[in-house]
Amino acid sequence: MRNGTQSQLWQSAFPHLNIATPEGAWAKQLIDLGTAALTTQAATYHRMMIITGTSTPSDVTPTEVLRYLLRSTTTCKGQTLDQYVGHILQWATRINLPWTSDPMWPLIRRGLRLTSTPRTHALAITPTVFHELRQLLPLDLSMAATIALLTGSRVDEVFRHTPRMYYLVPPSSLSAQLQREITHQPDLRFYVISTGKESKAGPQDPEDLRFLDVMALNYTQHLMLSDCTTSVGNDTTIFTNRATLTYAMNRLGLTDHSFKSGTAEILSELIRDELLPVETLPLILKHKSTQDINSVTAGYLNIRGRANLLQRKQVFRAAHLIWTRIFKPTHLTCPHT
């Protein structure tokens, strides 16, 4: 990835905002927080530049946009591509590129909407392909991909994570049953991630237990994550350079939902083998499910209290089994080995 491309995007859209200064960086953070649509537009424009090899935002022409869309047809539906065109045109308009008014764009967008096909599921990433993907990535993005698969998350969800959302569960807080199950893996660490308001339905129900992600990491992964979280502020996103991850995934025919689909497939195998109850699946995927503990009740509990409830629902056990299936597939012969 070209260094500084993301900064060039913002500088070209806001020429009077010097984000290299403390006050400029602070203002940009407020813009990111208060205008989520701008962040989405910039991210799409950035990915398009990376994949088409464009040096600066103003160098983009309709040729690059069309090349990006054609390449994306292998992994995205027409409706998604229509959204991408909208993001790119809005950002290009913001930086005063003249070609945004070309009459072909409304026709292309209409055609993309008409080419939408019945819903198809994202290609599920398998543990084998996941390890192949990790070899294509720098350490920080490898960590982001690992978190996505361990927690059943979309890529965009992980790239909204901040250090403040992470809670390292003390070993003393693990249930006696879970401690027995991981006795041969004393280096495992369990994290709870409060995704609440960053999830699609979270703002309406942020205390819902399904908006707590749980993942297991070995000690090496724990140290890698610590390096990532300590290098940024508590309310700053941990991972950047999403376009680099997207490009590597596209090379393998994967999409943003491939991690979530991969996690679902692993969980289905664990449920099939009676290692987990079926109720665990929607909890980990953050989908609607019947909750015996609603968000009002959960709101009276701190993060440790809610983590205790998730242990009772076997979400921590699921996190351990998912980690084992991905990183030690030959060792998963029974839940206690």
BELTARA-V14546 format. One record per backbone hydrogen bond with DSSP energy under -1.0 kcal/mol. CO is the residue of the C=O (numbers start at 1). NH is the residue of the N-H. Records with the same first field share a line. If there is no record, write none. Layout:
# BELTARA-V14546
CO: NH  NH
This chain:
# BELTARA-V14546
2: 5
4: 8
5: 9
6: 10
7: 11
8: 12
9: 13
10: 14
14: 17
17: 19
18: 21
21: 25
22: 26
23: 27
24: 28
25: 29
26: 30
27: 31
28: 32
29: 33
30: 34
31: 35
35: 38  39
36: 40
37: 41
38: 42
39: 43
40: 44
41: 45
42: 46
43: 47
44: 48
45: 49
46: 50
47: 51
48: 52
49: 53  54
56: 59
57: 60
61: 65
62: 66
63: 67
64: 68
65: 69
66: 70
67: 71
68: 72
71: 74
72: 75  76
77: 81
78: 82
79: 83
80: 84
81: 85
82: 86
83: 87
84: 88
85: 89
86: 90
87: 91
88: 92
89: 93
90: 94
91: 95
92: 97
93: 96
97: 100
98: 101
99: 102
102: 105
104: 108
105: 109
106: 110
107: 111
108: 112
109: 113
110: 114
111: 115
126: 130
127: 131
128: 132
129: 133
130: 134
131: 135
133: 136
134: 137
138: 142
139: 143
140: 144
141: 145
142: 146
143: 147
144: 148
145: 149
146: 150
147: 151
148: 153
154: 158
155: 159
157: 160
158: 161
161: 238
162: 165
163: 166
165: 194
167: 192
170: 173
171: 174
175: 179
176: 180
177: 181
178: 182
180: 183
182: 185
185: 188
189: 217
190: 169
191: 215
192: 167
193: 195  213
195: 198
196: 199
201: 204
205: 208
208: 211
209: 212
211: 195  196
213: 193
215: 191
217: 189
218: 222
219: 223
220: 224
221: 225
222: 226
223: 227
224: 228
225: 229
226: 230
233: 236
234: 164
241: 244  245
242: 246
243: 247
244: 248
245: 249
246: 250
247: 251
249: 252  254
250: 253
255: 258
256: 155
257: 261
258: 125  262
259: 263
260: 264
261: 265
262: 266
263: 267
264: 268
265: 269
266: 270
267: 271
268: 272
269: 273
270: 275
271: 274
277: 280
278: 281
280: 284
281: 285
282: 287
294: 298
295: 299
297: 300
298: 301
302: 306
303: 307
304: 308
305: 309
306: 310
307: 311
308: 312
309: 313
310: 315
311: 314
314: 318
315: 319
316: 320
317: 321
318: 322
319: 323
320: 324
321: 325
322: 326
323: 327
324: 328
328: 331
331: 333
334: 337
